[in-house]
């Protein structure tokens, strides 16, 4: 009997937005322009001293798309730098979004959506036999990126989702979404797994579910790579440690250090932390400075790395054995 392999697919889809001007300047946004380097200015060419100004229409387009997809519209959003050095990006970084996207969640064609955010497009490189040329007309054009959850099970399902999204974008008038012109680009992230004896996708997903249940209830320490957890039922409401960290991150906007899988330090706000613990009917079992503090099992290696003389007050959770630094 031949082995069965099952794909897990997530999509990243970029669409150029239909606006009169570029994302952060007043240069014309014209995808039909054939003359090179005519729709440019000091801002999109990254001249020293220039500053970006957000295109309001582009933000409205992303919000409209998010509402059509049933996503949650953020009441706070911000832009980030995505640093890389290519000839087609004058600044040496792209202005994008990561932690606080405009749209979170949503669904289309039964496919869960992670986020929809706003960024700027790159220039267009043209390669010849022994040289390359760069047309900066496209540099700085408003670009919307949609990311799905990795829940797509076939190429057919992925194609149907992309075609449906193209119809939505055109119906809303936010993008022409012509793939022939590069106005819509679909990137697939594909993982192929051995079915391990499963002959149907249903059997395969059942095996995955059983593995997750075992991780959460029987061997939760596996999620930490042998880190803090040493007992069953670790976490809030018997969630595995990773789920707890994600909840803390999303609820409190915390940062944690993952340079070493055994050294995870949460930096949280004390008031928000108390609210979270109260919501789950728990409370810290000790607060105080680093001197004479009760040390949880499995975190002795954190003492030299994090609990030094500069460390501010520490909260230790009795049930979960996580050490948190108060900002």
C-alpha positions as CSV (number, residue, x, y, z in Angstrom):
1,X,0.0,0.0,0.0
2,X,1.4,3.4,-1.0
3,X,2.0,6.1,1.6
4,X,-0.6,8.9,1.9
5,X,0.6,12.4,2.2
6,X,-1.6,15.4,3.2
7,X,-0.9,19.1,2.6
8,X,-1.6,21.9,5.0
9,X,-1.6,25.3,3.2
10,X,-1.7,28.9,4.3
11,X,-1.9,31.8,1.8
12,X,-0.4,35.2,1.8
13,X,-2.2,37.4,-0.8
14,X,-1.1,40.9,-1.8
15,X,-3.3,43.3,-3.7
16,X,-2.4,46.8,-5.0
17,X,-5.1,49.2,-3.9
18,X,-7.0,51.5,-6.2
19,X,-6.0,55.0,-5.1
20,X,-5.1,58.2,-6.9
21,X,-1.7,58.5,-5.1
22,X,0.8,56.3,-3.5
23,X,0.8,55.1,0.1
24,X,2.9,57.8,1.8
25,X,3.3,60.5,-0.8
26,X,1.4,62.4,-3.5
27,X,3.0,60.7,-6.5
28,X,0.5,59.2,-8.9
29,X,-0.6,55.6,-8.5
30,X,-1.0,54.5,-12.2
31,X,-0.5,50.8,-12.9
32,X,-0.9,51.5,-16.7
33,X,2.0,53.9,-16.9
34,X,4.6,52.6,-19.4
35,X,7.2,55.3,-19.1
36,X,9.8,54.4,-16.5
37,X,10.4,56.5,-13.4
38,X,7.9,59.3,-14.0
39,X,5.6,58.8,-11.0
40,X,8.2,59.4,-8.4
41,X,9.1,62.1,-5.8
42,X,11.7,62.6,-3.0
43,X,9.5,60.7,-0.5
44,X,9.1,57.4,-2.5
45,X,12.7,57.7,-3.6
46,X,13.7,58.0,0.1
47,X,15.6,61.3,-0.1
48,X,17.1,62.4,3.2
49,X,14.8,64.5,5.4
50,X,11.5,63.3,3.8
51,X,8.7,62.0,5.9
52,X,5.8,59.7,5.0
53,X,2.1,60.8,5.2
54,X,-0.5,58.0,5.3
55,X,-3.0,57.7,2.4
56,X,-6.4,57.9,4.0
57,X,-8.2,56.2,1.1
58,X,-5.9,53.2,1.4
59,X,-6.8,52.8,5.1
60,X,-10.5,53.0,4.2
61,X,-10.1,50.3,1.5
62,X,-8.5,47.9,4.1
63,X,-11.3,48.6,6.6
64,X,-14.0,48.0,3.9
65,X,-12.3,44.7,3.0
66,X,-12.2,43.7,6.7
67,X,-15.8,44.4,7.2
68,X,-16.7,42.4,4.1
69,X,-14.7,39.4,5.4
70,X,-16.3,39.6,8.9
71,X,-13.0,40.7,10.5
72,X,-12.4,42.8,13.6
73,X,-11.4,46.4,12.9
74,X,-8.7,47.7,15.2
75,X,-9.3,50.8,17.3
76,X,-5.5,51.2,17.3
77,X,-3.0,50.4,14.6
78,X,0.6,51.2,13.8
79,X,3.2,50.7,11.1
80,X,6.5,48.9,11.5
81,X,9.8,48.8,9.5
82,X,10.6,45.6,7.6
83,X,14.3,45.9,6.9
84,X,15.9,44.4,3.8
85,X,18.2,45.6,1.2
86,X,17.2,45.1,-2.4
87,X,17.7,47.5,-5.4
88,X,13.9,47.8,-5.7
89,X,13.3,49.4,-2.3
90,X,15.0,52.8,-2.0
91,X,14.8,53.2,1.8
92,X,16.4,49.9,2.7
93,X,13.2,49.0,4.6
94,X,9.5,48.6,3.8
95,X,6.9,50.4,5.9
96,X,4.5,47.5,6.8
97,X,2.4,46.3,9.7
98,X,2.8,43.3,12.0
99,X,1.8,43.5,15.7
100,X,-1.2,45.8,15.3
101,X,-2.8,45.2,11.9
102,X,-5.9,47.1,10.8
103,X,-8.0,43.9,10.5
104,X,-7.8,40.7,12.6
105,X,-9.8,37.6,11.9
106,X,-12.5,37.0,9.4
107,X,-13.5,34.2,7.0
108,X,-14.1,33.7,3.3
109,X,-15.2,30.5,1.6
110,X,-14.9,28.7,5.0
111,X,-11.2,29.6,5.3
112,X,-10.2,31.4,8.5
113,X,-8.3,34.7,8.0
114,X,-5.5,35.7,10.4
115,X,-5.0,39.3,9.4
116,X,-5.3,42.0,6.8
117,X,-2.8,44.8,6.9
118,X,-1.4,47.6,4.9
119,X,2.1,48.3,3.5
120,X,3.8,49.7,0.5
121,X,4.8,48.0,-2.8
122,X,8.4,47.7,-4.1
123,X,9.7,49.0,-7.4
124,X,9.8,46.8,-10.5
125,X,13.1,45.2,-11.6
126,X,13.7,44.4,-15.2
127,X,16.5,42.0,-16.0
128,X,18.4,41.7,-19.2
129,X,21.4,39.6,-20.4
130,X,24.1,41.4,-18.5
131,X,22.4,44.2,-16.6
132,X,19.2,45.1,-14.8
133,X,17.1,48.2,-14.6
134,X,14.7,49.4,-11.9
135,X,11.4,51.3,-12.6
136,X,10.4,53.1,-9.4
137,X,6.9,54.0,-10.6
138,X,5.5,51.2,-8.4
139,X,7.6,51.9,-5.4
140,X,5.3,53.1,-2.6
141,X,2.0,52.0,-4.1
142,X,-0.5,51.0,-1.4
143,X,-0.4,47.3,-0.9
144,X,-2.9,45.2,1.1
145,X,-1.7,41.9,2.5
146,X,-4.1,39.2,3.6
147,X,-2.9,36.1,5.5
148,X,-5.0,33.0,6.0
149,X,-4.7,30.5,8.8
150,X,-3.0,27.2,7.7
151,X,-6.2,25.4,7.3
152,X,-6.4,24.8,3.5
153,X,-6.3,21.2,2.5
154,X,-5.9,21.2,-1.3
155,X,-4.7,23.2,-4.3
156,X,-8.3,23.4,-5.4
157,X,-9.5,24.9,-2.1
158,X,-6.6,27.4,-2.3
159,X,-7.5,28.4,-5.9
160,X,-11.2,28.8,-5.0
161,X,-10.3,31.0,-2.1
162,X,-8.1,33.3,-4.2
163,X,-10.7,33.6,-7.0
164,X,-13.4,34.4,-4.4
165,X,-11.2,37.1,-2.8
166,X,-10.5,38.6,-6.3
167,X,-14.2,38.9,-6.8
168,X,-14.7,40.6,-3.4
169,X,-11.9,43.1,-4.0
170,X,-13.3,44.0,-7.4
171,X,-16.9,44.2,-6.1
172,X,-15.8,46.5,-3.3
173,X,-13.8,48.6,-5.8
174,X,-10.7,48.5,-3.6
175,X,-8.5,46.8,-6.3
176,X,-8.6,45.8,-9.9
177,X,-6.8,42.6,-8.7
178,X,-5.5,41.9,-12.2
179,X,-2.9,39.1,-11.7
180,X,-1.5,39.7,-15.2
181,X,-0.4,43.2,-14.1
182,X,0.9,42.1,-10.8
183,X,-2.0,43.8,-8.9
184,X,-2.8,40.6,-7.1
185,X,-0.2,38.0,-6.1
186,X,-0.8,34.7,-4.3
187,X,1.9,33.1,-2.3
188,X,1.3,29.6,-0.8
189,X,3.0,28.2,2.3
190,X,2.8,24.5,2.0
191,X,3.5,21.8,4.5
192,X,3.2,18.1,3.5
193,X,2.9,15.5,6.2
194,X,3.1,11.7,6.2
195,X,-0.4,10.4,7.0
196,X,1.2,7.8,9.3
197,X,-1.2,5.2,8.2
198,X,-4.3,7.5,7.8
199,X,-6.1,6.7,4.5
200,X,-8.4,9.7,4.6
201,X,-8.0,13.4,5.5
202,X,-10.5,12.9,8.3
203,X,-8.3,10.2,9.8
204,X,-5.3,12.4,9.4
205,X,-6.9,15.3,11.3
206,X,-8.1,13.0,14.0
207,X,-4.5,11.9,14.6
208,X,-3.5,15.5,14.9
209,X,-6.4,16.2,17.3
210,X,-5.3,13.2,19.5
211,X,-1.7,14.5,19.5
212,X,-2.8,18.0,20.6
213,X,-5.0,16.5,23.4
214,X,-2.1,14.4,24.6
215,X,0.1,17.5,24.6
216,X,-2.4,19.5,26.6
217,X,-3.4,16.9,29.2
218,X,-0.7,14.3,29.5
219,X,2.7,15.7,28.4
220,X,2.4,19.5,28.5
221,X,6.1,19.9,29.1
222,X,6.7,18.9,25.4
223,X,5.3,22.3,24.3
224,X,8.2,23.9,26.3
225,X,10.9,21.6,25.1
226,X,11.3,20.4,28.6
227,X,11.2,23.8,30.1
228,X,9.2,25.1,33.1
229,X,6.3,22.6,33.2
230,X,6.7,19.4,35.1
231,X,3.1,18.5,35.8
232,X,-0.1,17.7,34.0
233,X,-2.7,20.4,33.7
234,X,-0.1,23.2,33.3
235,X,-1.6,26.6,32.4
236,X,-4.9,28.5,32.7
237,X,-7.9,26.2,32.5
238,X,-5.5,23.3,31.7
239,X,-4.4,24.9,28.5
240,X,-0.9,23.9,27.2
241,X,1.9,26.4,28.0
242,X,2.1,27.8,24.5
243,X,-1.6,28.7,24.6
244,X,-1.1,30.5,27.9
245,X,1.8,32.5,26.4
246,X,-0.3,33.4,23.4
247,X,-3.2,34.5,25.7
248,X,-0.9,36.6,27.7
249,X,0.7,38.1,24.6
250,X,-2.7,39.0,23.1
251,X,-4.3,40.2,26.3
252,X,-1.5,42.2,27.7
253,X,0.7,42.9,24.6
254,X,3.7,41.3,26.4
255,X,7.1,40.5,25.0
256,X,8.9,37.3,25.8
257,X,12.4,36.2,25.2
258,X,12.7,33.0,23.0
259,X,16.5,33.2,22.3
260,X,16.7,30.0,24.2
261,X,13.6,27.7,24.4
262,X,14.3,27.2,28.1
263,X,14.5,30.9,28.9
264,X,11.1,32.5,28.6
265,X,10.6,35.7,30.5
266,X,7.4,37.6,30.3
267,X,7.3,41.4,30.7
268,X,3.9,42.5,31.7
269,X,2.0,45.4,33.2
270,X,1.1,44.8,36.9
271,X,-2.4,46.1,36.7
272,X,-3.2,44.1,33.5
273,X,-1.6,41.0,35.1
274,X,-3.8,41.3,38.1
275,X,-6.9,41.6,35.9
276,X,-6.0,38.5,34.0
277,X,-5.3,36.5,37.1
278,X,-8.6,37.6,38.6
279,X,-10.5,36.7,35.5
280,X,-9.2,33.1,35.9
281,X,-9.7,33.0,39.7
282,X,-6.0,33.0,40.5
283,X,-3.5,35.3,42.1
284,X,0.2,35.6,42.4
285,X,1.6,33.7,45.4
286,X,4.5,36.0,46.0
287,X,5.7,39.5,44.9
288,X,8.9,41.2,45.9
289,X,12.4,41.9,44.8
290,X,15.0,39.5,43.7
291,X,16.5,38.9,47.1
292,X,15.1,35.9,49.0
293,X,12.4,35.2,46.4
294,X,11.0,31.8,46.2
295,X,12.2,30.2,43.1
296,X,9.9,27.9,41.0
297,X,11.1,24.5,39.9
298,X,12.8,24.4,36.6
299,X,13.8,28.1,36.3
300,X,17.1,28.1,38.2
301,X,18.9,28.8,34.9
302,X,17.0,32.1,34.7
303,X,18.7,33.5,37.8
304,X,21.9,34.6,36.2
305,X,20.3,35.5,32.9
306,X,17.4,37.6,34.1
307,X,17.1,38.0,37.9
308,X,20.2,40.2,38.4
309,X,20.6,43.3,40.5
310,X,18.9,45.5,37.8
311,X,15.7,43.4,37.8
312,X,12.6,45.1,39.0
313,X,10.0,43.4,41.3
314,X,9.1,39.8,40.2
315,X,5.7,38.0,40.3
316,X,5.8,34.2,40.5
317,X,2.6,32.2,39.7
318,X,2.2,29.2,41.9
319,X,0.1,27.0,39.6
320,X,2.1,27.6,36.4
321,X,5.7,28.2,37.5
322,X,6.4,31.1,35.2
323,X,8.6,34.0,36.2
324,X,7.4,37.5,35.1
325,X,9.3,40.8,35.1
326,X,7.2,43.8,36.0
327,X,7.9,46.8,33.8
